[in-house]
Amino acid sequence: MAEVESPAEWTPRVRRITAPNVGEKGKLAFVRSLINEKRYDEAAAELRSLLETNPRSYLANVQMGRLLERDERYDAALEHFEAARAANPMHAEAALLAGNAYVKLKKIDAAAEAYEASLALEPKQAQAHFGLGQVHFLRGEMDAAKSALQQALTYDPQLRQARMLLARVHSRQGDVDESQREIEDILAARPGQVRPTVALARLHLKRNEPVEALELLEGVAANHDNNAQLWGLIGRARLAAEDPSGAEAAFRKSLSLDPRQRDLIPLMVDTLVKLGKLRDATALLDRLPDAARRNARVHIAYGRIHLAGKNYKHAAEAFRAALLRSQQEGEDEEDEQPVTVAEKLTPQGTVDWKATAEAYQAALRDLRQGEDDEERSERRSARRKARMQRRRETARAARA
């Protein structure tokens, strides 16, 4: 007679569930069930096994690409999406997914080709029109971006990301009123969403309407207390509303949630300067890595601290360094170069350092007039790309 375990000695036996011994269709159904249960590692293992047997499986490549995309492994995801395109060139979905991956990898021309291929197969795909709109936006082709995004919304009026990007296009074209209307339409349909609220608040700040921005932001902050971006923007609005104490509290909360936000550091410095906390402001900048402290905005922040502390020589030197750095960070070659401005303002003989510092500061203010952080970042990125393209063309000409 077999020995029976007592209840005290009994241990559970756990078996790993494996895919049923069925064909590809059944295995893919099993993979989908694993994904629905959020068992992503097991789903990936099953897909790898399936792809070893049939590397040209369209659905297995698409599913594997989606899993890799979820982990932000866009290069690897793209390989599977392109394999799916090769396996079934007449299926629009794979081309669309490849286009999305190319955008994430900043391969804009390849993304455009993939989206156009997808639309050639299914012309009424809202997501592909949206993708093409993104491509045109990133290229700075605002009219084409507007047309593509309007097409996307024609086929799917609920596609919020298309409406959000269309609002940015209107803003870039100088039509702030139309941009505001697009965002208000989103909020009217779905009140309390963070991204549209933040976008609308940015427009109010651009119009120098901090009270309206604060009303929007503080209305959603109670339900999104751990959103670092939201608290950073509340800090900006409070600073613009001449509430430096409130701005300091908001910036500190934002930085505690996400310490990597170096774009907030100069604003925090401005806040501390207004509060007379010059040592705290200096310490904040001194803690930055060396590479970050070479940034033009950081030089400007040092200049403001020195100016507030009446260290005019140090202020002038910091502002001049900011002008010189602005050239390296991608100014237009057709415009008067910041280095030329700096050379014009270089003091000779006996120096009135206060007047010199103020002159440099005024030159910087003129240089950056009217830009918000997002526009400045995109401008720099576009000009860096243009500069690299000119260098490549020069290198090709030299080799020829």
C-alpha positions as CSV (number, residue, x, y, z in Angstrom):
1,M,0.0,0.0,0.0
2,A,1.4,3.4,-1.0
3,E,2.5,5.7,1.8
4,V,0.2,8.8,2.1
5,E,1.6,12.1,3.1
6,S,0.2,13.7,6.2
7,P,-1.3,17.2,5.9
8,A,1.7,18.6,7.8
9,E,4.1,17.1,5.2
10,W,2.1,17.9,2.1
11,T,3.7,20.4,-0.4
12,P,2.1,21.7,-3.5
13,R,3.4,20.7,-6.9
14,V,3.5,23.6,-9.4
15,R,3.6,22.9,-13.1
16,R,4.5,25.4,-15.7
17,I,1.6,25.8,-18.2
18,T,2.9,25.2,-21.7
19,A,1.3,25.8,-25.0
20,P,-1.0,23.0,-26.2
21,N,0.4,20.7,-28.8
22,V,-1.5,22.4,-31.6
23,G,-0.7,24.3,-34.8
24,E,0.5,27.9,-35.1
25,K,-3.0,29.3,-34.8
26,G,-3.5,27.6,-31.5
27,K,-0.1,28.6,-30.2
28,L,-0.8,32.3,-31.1
29,A,-4.1,32.1,-29.2
30,F,-2.2,30.8,-26.2
31,V,0.3,33.7,-26.5
32,R,-2.6,36.2,-26.6
33,S,-4.0,34.6,-23.4
34,L,-0.6,35.0,-21.7
35,I,-0.5,38.6,-22.8
36,N,-4.0,39.2,-21.4
37,E,-2.8,37.9,-18.1
38,K,0.3,40.2,-18.3
39,R,2.6,37.2,-18.4
40,Y,4.8,38.9,-20.9
41,D,8.1,36.9,-20.4
42,E,6.2,33.6,-21.0
43,A,4.5,35.0,-24.1
44,A,7.9,36.1,-25.5
45,A,9.4,32.7,-24.8
46,E,6.5,31.0,-26.7
47,L,6.8,33.5,-29.6
48,R,10.6,32.8,-29.8
49,S,9.9,29.1,-30.0
50,L,7.3,29.6,-32.7
51,L,9.6,31.9,-34.7
52,E,12.4,29.3,-34.6
53,T,10.0,27.0,-36.4
54,N,8.6,29.6,-38.8
55,P,10.7,32.8,-39.0
56,R,8.3,34.2,-41.6
57,S,5.2,34.0,-39.4
58,Y,3.4,37.3,-39.9
59,L,1.4,37.2,-36.7
60,A,4.2,35.9,-34.5
61,N,6.5,38.7,-35.8
62,V,3.9,41.4,-35.1
63,Q,3.2,40.1,-31.6
64,M,6.9,39.8,-30.8
65,G,7.4,43.4,-32.1
66,R,4.6,44.7,-29.9
67,L,6.1,43.0,-26.8
68,L,9.6,44.5,-27.6
69,E,8.0,47.9,-28.3
70,R,6.3,47.7,-24.9
71,D,9.8,47.4,-23.3
72,E,11.0,50.4,-25.5
73,R,13.3,48.1,-27.4
74,Y,12.5,49.8,-30.7
75,D,15.4,48.5,-32.7
76,A,14.6,44.9,-32.0
77,A,10.8,45.6,-32.4
78,L,11.5,47.1,-35.8
79,E,13.3,44.0,-37.0
80,H,10.1,42.0,-36.3
81,F,7.8,44.5,-37.9
82,E,10.0,44.6,-41.1
83,A,10.0,40.8,-41.1
84,A,6.2,40.9,-40.9
85,R,6.1,43.4,-43.8
86,A,8.4,41.0,-45.9
87,A,6.2,38.0,-45.0
88,N,3.0,39.8,-46.0
89,P,3.6,43.0,-48.0
90,M,-0.1,43.5,-48.6
91,H,-0.9,43.9,-44.9
92,A,-1.1,47.6,-43.8
93,E,-0.7,47.0,-40.1
94,A,3.0,45.9,-40.2
95,A,3.9,49.0,-42.2
96,L,2.1,51.2,-39.7
97,L,3.9,49.6,-36.8
98,A,7.2,49.9,-38.5
99,G,6.5,53.6,-39.1
100,N,5.8,54.1,-35.4
101,A,9.1,52.4,-34.5
102,Y,11.0,54.5,-37.0
103,V,9.6,57.7,-35.4
104,K,10.7,56.5,-32.0
105,L,14.2,55.9,-33.4
106,K,14.1,59.4,-35.1
107,K,14.5,57.8,-38.6
108,I,12.0,60.2,-40.1
109,D,12.5,59.5,-43.8
110,A,12.1,55.7,-43.2
111,A,9.0,56.5,-41.1
112,A,7.4,58.5,-43.9
113,E,8.0,55.7,-46.4
114,A,6.4,53.1,-44.0
115,Y,3.3,55.3,-43.3
116,E,2.8,56.0,-47.0
117,A,3.1,52.3,-47.8
118,S,0.5,51.6,-45.1
119,L,-1.9,54.3,-46.5
120,A,-1.4,52.9,-50.0
121,L,-2.9,49.7,-48.8
122,E,-5.6,51.2,-46.5
123,P,-6.2,54.9,-47.3
124,K,-8.6,55.5,-44.4
125,Q,-6.3,54.5,-41.6
126,A,-6.5,57.3,-39.0
127,Q,-3.3,56.2,-37.2
128,A,-1.2,56.2,-40.4
129,H,-2.4,59.7,-41.3
130,F,-1.5,60.7,-37.7
131,G,1.9,59.2,-38.1
132,L,2.5,61.1,-41.4
133,G,1.4,64.2,-39.6
134,Q,4.1,63.6,-36.9
135,V,6.7,63.2,-39.7
136,H,5.8,66.5,-41.3
137,F,5.7,68.2,-37.9
138,L,9.2,66.9,-37.1
139,R,10.4,68.1,-40.5
140,G,9.0,71.6,-39.8
141,E,6.4,71.2,-42.6
142,M,3.5,72.7,-40.8
143,D,1.0,72.9,-43.7
144,A,1.5,69.3,-44.6
145,A,1.3,68.3,-41.0
146,K,-2.0,70.2,-40.6
147,S,-3.5,68.4,-43.7
148,A,-2.4,64.9,-42.5
149,L,-3.8,65.5,-39.0
150,Q,-7.1,66.8,-40.3
151,Q,-7.4,63.6,-42.4
152,A,-6.7,61.5,-39.3
153,L,-9.5,63.3,-37.4
154,T,-11.8,62.9,-40.4
155,Y,-11.5,59.1,-40.1
156,D,-11.3,59.1,-36.3
157,P,-12.6,62.2,-34.5
158,Q,-11.8,60.6,-31.1
159,L,-8.0,60.3,-31.9
160,R,-6.9,62.7,-29.1
161,Q,-3.2,62.6,-29.9
162,A,-4.0,63.9,-33.4
163,R,-6.0,66.7,-32.0
164,M,-3.2,67.5,-29.5
165,L,-0.6,67.6,-32.3
166,L,-2.9,69.7,-34.4
167,A,-3.1,72.2,-31.6
168,R,0.8,72.4,-31.5
169,V,0.8,72.9,-35.3
170,H,-1.7,75.9,-34.9
171,S,0.6,77.3,-32.2
172,R,3.7,76.9,-34.3
173,Q,1.9,78.8,-37.1
174,G,1.1,81.6,-34.7
175,D,-2.6,80.8,-34.5
176,V,-2.8,80.5,-30.7
177,D,-6.6,81.0,-30.6
178,E,-7.2,78.0,-32.9
179,S,-4.7,76.0,-30.8
180,Q,-6.7,76.8,-27.7
181,R,-9.9,75.8,-29.3
182,E,-8.6,72.4,-30.3
183,I,-7.4,71.7,-26.7
184,E,-10.7,73.0,-25.2
185,D,-12.6,70.6,-27.5
186,I,-10.6,67.7,-25.9
187,L,-11.3,68.9,-22.4
188,A,-15.0,69.5,-23.1
189,A,-15.4,65.9,-24.1
190,R,-13.1,64.5,-21.4
191,P,-12.6,66.9,-18.5
192,G,-9.7,66.6,-16.1
193,Q,-7.2,65.0,-18.4
194,V,-3.6,66.0,-17.6
195,R,-2.0,66.3,-21.0
196,P,-4.6,68.6,-22.5
197,T,-4.8,70.6,-19.3
198,V,-1.0,71.1,-19.3
199,A,-1.0,72.1,-23.0
200,L,-3.8,74.7,-22.4
201,A,-1.9,76.0,-19.3
202,R,1.2,76.4,-21.5
203,L,-0.8,78.5,-23.9
204,H,-2.0,80.7,-21.1
205,L,1.6,81.2,-19.9
206,K,2.7,82.0,-23.4
207,R,0.0,84.8,-23.4
208,N,1.3,85.9,-20.0
209,E,-1.9,84.7,-18.2
210,P,-0.5,82.9,-15.2
211,V,-3.7,83.2,-13.1
212,E,-5.7,81.3,-15.8
213,A,-2.9,78.7,-16.1
214,L,-2.9,78.2,-12.3
215,E,-6.7,77.8,-12.2
216,L,-6.4,74.9,-14.7
217,L,-3.4,73.2,-13.2
218,E,-4.4,73.3,-9.5
219,G,-7.8,72.0,-10.6
220,V,-6.2,68.7,-11.7
221,A,-3.3,68.6,-9.2
222,A,-5.4,67.1,-6.4
223,N,-6.0,63.9,-8.4
224,H,-2.5,63.8,-9.9
225,D,-0.3,64.6,-6.9
226,N,2.6,62.5,-8.1
227,N,2.9,64.1,-11.6
228,A,6.3,65.8,-11.7
229,Q,5.6,67.7,-15.0
230,L,2.4,69.1,-13.5
231,W,4.1,70.5,-10.4
232,G,6.9,71.9,-12.5
233,L,4.4,73.8,-14.6
234,I,2.6,75.0,-11.4
235,G,5.9,76.4,-10.3
236,R,6.4,78.3,-13.6
237,A,2.9,79.7,-13.3
238,R,3.4,80.8,-9.7
239,L,6.7,82.4,-10.6
240,A,5.0,84.3,-13.4
241,A,2.3,85.3,-11.0
242,E,4.9,86.9,-8.7
243,D,4.5,84.2,-6.0
244,P,8.1,83.0,-5.5
245,S,7.4,81.2,-2.2
246,G,4.7,79.2,-3.9
247,A,6.9,78.6,-6.9
248,E,9.7,77.3,-4.7
249,A,7.4,74.8,-3.0
250,A,6.1,73.6,-6.4
251,F,9.6,73.3,-8.0
252,R,10.9,71.4,-4.9
253,K,8.0,68.9,-5.1
254,S,8.5,68.4,-8.8
255,L,12.2,67.8,-8.4
256,S,11.6,65.4,-5.5
257,L,9.4,63.4,-7.8
258,D,11.8,63.5,-10.7
259,P,15.3,64.8,-9.9
260,R,16.4,64.5,-13.6
261,Q,14.5,67.7,-14.6
262,R,17.5,69.9,-15.2
263,D,15.4,72.4,-17.2
264,L,13.7,73.3,-13.9
265,I,17.1,74.2,-12.2
266,P,17.4,77.7,-13.9
267,L,13.8,78.5,-12.9
268,M,14.4,77.3,-9.4
269,V,17.4,79.6,-9.3
270,D,15.3,82.6,-10.5
271,T,12.9,81.8,-7.7
272,L,15.6,81.6,-5.0
273,V,17.1,84.9,-6.3
274,K,13.7,86.6,-5.9
275,L,13.6,85.3,-2.4
276,G,17.1,86.5,-1.6
277,K,18.4,83.0,-1.1
278,L,21.6,83.5,-3.2
279,R,23.7,80.9,-1.4
280,D,21.0,78.2,-2.0
281,A,20.8,79.2,-5.6
282,T,24.6,79.0,-6.1
283,A,24.8,75.6,-4.3
284,L,22.0,74.3,-6.6
285,L,24.0,75.1,-9.7
286,D,27.3,74.0,-8.2
287,R,25.9,70.5,-7.7
288,L,25.3,70.1,-11.5
289,P,27.7,67.9,-13.4
290,D,30.4,69.8,-15.3
291,A,28.8,69.1,-18.7
292,A,25.5,70.5,-17.5
293,R,27.1,73.6,-16.1
294,R,28.5,74.6,-19.5
295,N,24.9,75.0,-20.8
296,A,24.0,78.6,-21.8
297,R,21.0,78.7,-19.5
298,V,23.1,77.7,-16.5
299,H,25.6,80.5,-17.3
300,I,22.6,82.9,-17.4
301,A,21.5,81.6,-14.0
302,Y,24.9,82.2,-12.5
303,G,24.9,85.6,-14.0
304,R,21.5,86.5,-12.4
305,I,22.8,85.3,-9.0
306,H,26.0,87.5,-9.3
307,L,23.9,90.4,-10.5
308,A,21.6,90.2,-7.5
309,G,24.6,89.9,-5.3
310,K,26.2,93.0,-7.0
311,N,29.2,90.9,-8.2
312,Y,29.0,92.7,-11.5
313,K,32.3,91.5,-13.0
314,H,31.3,87.8,-12.4
315,A,27.8,88.5,-13.7
316,A,29.3,90.1,-16.9
317,E,31.6,87.1,-17.4
318,A,28.7,84.6,-16.9
319,F,26.4,86.4,-19.4
320,R,29.2,86.7,-22.0
321,A,29.9,82.9,-21.6
322,A,26.1,82.3,-22.2
323,L,26.3,84.4,-25.4
324,L,29.2,82.4,-26.7
325,R,27.6,79.1,-25.7
326,S,24.4,80.1,-27.6
327,Q,26.2,79.9,-30.9
328,Q,27.4,76.3,-30.2
329,E,23.9,75.3,-29.2
330,G,22.6,76.0,-32.7
331,E,21.8,79.6,-33.6
332,D,20.9,80.5,-37.2
333,E,24.0,81.1,-39.4
334,E,22.1,83.7,-41.4
335,D,21.5,85.8,-38.2
336,E,24.1,87.9,-36.5
337,Q,26.1,85.3,-34.5
338,P,26.0,85.6,-30.7
339,V,29.8,85.5,-30.7
340,T,29.7,88.6,-32.8
341,V,27.4,90.3,-30.3
342,A,29.7,89.3,-27.5
343,E,32.7,90.7,-29.3
344,K,30.9,94.0,-29.9
345,L,30.1,94.3,-26.2
346,T,33.6,93.3,-25.0
347,P,34.7,96.1,-22.6
348,Q,37.8,98.1,-23.5
349,G,40.0,100.1,-21.1
350,T,38.4,101.1,-17.8
351,V,35.3,98.9,-17.3
352,D,31.9,99.7,-15.9
353,W,31.1,96.1,-15.0
354,K,27.5,96.8,-14.0
355,A,26.8,98.4,-17.3
356,T,28.6,95.6,-19.1
357,A,26.7,92.9,-17.3
358,E,23.4,94.6,-18.1
359,A,24.3,95.0,-21.8
360,Y,25.1,91.3,-22.0
361,Q,21.9,90.4,-20.3
362,A,19.9,92.6,-22.7
363,A,21.6,90.9,-25.6
364,L,20.6,87.5,-24.3
365,R,17.0,88.6,-23.7
366,D,16.7,89.8,-27.3
367,L,18.3,86.6,-28.5
368,R,15.7,84.4,-26.7
369,Q,12.7,86.7,-27.0
370,G,9.4,84.9,-27.4
371,E,10.5,81.3,-27.1
372,D,9.2,78.8,-24.6
373,D,11.2,75.8,-23.5
374,E,9.5,73.4,-26.0
375,E,10.1,75.7,-28.9
376,R,13.7,76.3,-27.8
377,S,14.4,72.6,-27.6
378,E,12.9,71.8,-31.0
379,R,14.7,74.8,-32.6
380,R,18.1,73.5,-31.3
381,S,17.4,70.0,-32.4
382,A,16.4,71.1,-35.9
383,R,19.5,73.3,-36.2
384,R,21.8,70.6,-34.9
385,K,20.5,68.3,-37.6
386,A,20.9,71.0,-40.3
387,R,24.5,71.6,-39.1
388,M,25.3,67.9,-39.2
389,Q,23.8,67.7,-42.7
390,R,26.0,70.5,-43.9
391,R,29.0,68.8,-42.4
392,R,28.2,65.5,-44.2
393,E,27.7,67.4,-47.5
394,T,31.1,69.1,-47.0
395,A,32.8,65.8,-46.3
396,R,31.2,64.2,-49.4
397,A,32.4,67.1,-51.5
398,A,35.9,66.8,-50.1
399,R,36.0,63.1,-50.9
400,A,34.8,63.8,-54.4
